Amino acid sequence: MESKVIDSLGKYMDIVSGIALNETGENIDSPNVLWFRGQSHVNHSLLPTMYRSGLEVKRVKNCDYSLMHYAEDARTQHYNAKNFHFFAKEPSSRIEWLEVMQHHGVKTRALDWSESAIHSLMFALEPFFDNLKYKDDTRVNTVPCVWVLEPGKLNKKIFDCIKDDNNLRSKIFEEFKDTANVKEIEKVAKEYGNFERYCETRGTRHLDYIVNLSSINDEILRDGTRIGKLLEKGNVINPYYYMLARIYSDGMIMKETRLPPLAVVHPYHSERIKAQKGVFTIFPFYEREDDERFKYLGVNLDAMEYNPDARECLHKIIVSNPQKVAGELMANGINVSWLYPELPIVANEIESHRIF
């Protein structure tokens, strides 16, 4: 995993462009799709709030249900009950509800990213734009950074891992043992490992492997009674999509393999998420027994930067002079209303055009 240090807005944009163009500038006509996450301190892990709470995956008997599943169920049910009336269109699946909950402070296993390098830099430097929420000692002690993720590359690693893991595929398709030819389904799934033929495109290369998990869920639910036959034939539904839904949406407990989080796009359910160009990585339910030494050091091995596959898709940009870079953003007309397009924020922008 590569880390670079910047002290100006110009250097930041140069580094981002270098990552998108593979440092060589050879694919200037079709730069890689990148996602960004700004954090106020360089030592903060890439870990969703549910996993920061200290709650672990403890199975209920021998089934694929745990105390963490229960915690997610309880939060989702209560949030749904008390906020249903705010939506012109109700989120259609659990995974959509997680997106909304994450953006409004509920603990989830979703980690939010942005498709915008500038918005994420704003998040990293937010203490220097807000003198009421953040104090001077916070600004003195902070070392902001922006994480850069290659989402297509990350998800391709997940597809590769599923293709090579016979035990995982067998476990997922076991539910069809009485209604379909499980071996035939597995054969179809393995054949989809030929990514050049099935999963990589020419005109839409920037979309390859990046999935809308909510849309996949909706399709599976609509065709639930036919799903076994669809998978067996392999000519209507991509079996990898079904496997992603079972693992990341339904929440199969991952023990045999260390799959990284899945990069997903979602329908926008608020102007805030739309303004922030929000996208997400969804974490599986990891069952593991961590070495007590890591816990003592405050290290959670479920964080993305400790996952071997995810590390290869990550870059870190550290901001060494945050006040200067924040001032350059403001000089270019970029302020907190980019992040929070709401009436009080715009009013504050009028009254306080300064960096702290």
C-alpha positions, 0 to 999 in steps of 0.5 A: 500500500502506497502513501504520499504526502502533499502540502498543496491542492495542486500536488493533491490533484497531481497525485490523484491523476497519477493514480487514475492514469497508472502513473504513466499517463498512457490511459489519459483517454480512459482514466481508472475509476477511483473512490475516495474517503477523507479522514481527519486523522491518518491513524483512523482505520478503514473500519465501519462503525459496527466493527468499531463498537467491539461487537463480534460475530458470535454464532447462535448455535451452529447457524449463520446468525450471530449477535452482530446480525441481531444488532443489525436487525434491531437497528434496522427495524427501529430506524425503519419504523421511525423514519418510514414517513420521510421517504417518497420512495422507501428503500427496497432492501436491507442494503439500502437501509444500511446506506441511509442509516450510515449517513445519519449516524447509526452504526452499520457495516457499511463504510462510506466513500465518495466518487469525488476527490475534492469532496473527500479532501473537504471531509478530511479538512472539515475541522479547519472549516468549522470553528463551532464543532471542532476546537483548536486543540483538535486542529493542532493534533490532527493529521488529515489524510485521504484514502484512495480506492480502486473499486473495480480492482477490489471487486475483481479480487472478490470474483476471483476468490469466489471462483477459486473457493469450491467450499464457499460456492458449495455452501451457497448453492446447498439451499438448491439441493432439492430443487436443482442440480447443484453440480450444474450450478457450480459448473456454471458459476466456475465458467463465469470465471472467464472474466474477459468473456463475461465480466469485462466490457469495452465501451463501459470498462469504467463500470466493470465489476462495480455492482449495485447490490440493491438492484441485484437483491430486487431482481432475486426477490422478484424471481425467488421461486425461479432462482434455482432454474435460472442459476442452473441454466446460467443464461438469465442471471449471473451466478456471481451476482447471486453469491454476492447477495448471499454473502454481503446482503444476506450476511453469510458468516465468513470463516473459510475465506477472508473476502474483502469488503465489496464496493457498491453503488446505491440509489441516492436517498437524500440530497446530502448523499447525492451532493457527496457523490456517496458510494460504499464498501459493504463488509461481510460478517467476519468470524475470527479469533484475533490475537489478544496482542492486536486487541491490546494495541487497538488494532482490528484486523477486519479493517480494510488496510489489513486485508491482503487483497484490499491493501493492493487496491488502496493508496493513502494521501497524507496532508502535511499542511492542512490549513494551507490546503483548506485555504486553497480550497476556499479560494477556489470557491469550495466550502462545506456547503459542497458536503452539506447542501442544507439551509443552515450550512449555506447561511453559515457560509455567508457569515463566515468565509474563513479558515480556522 
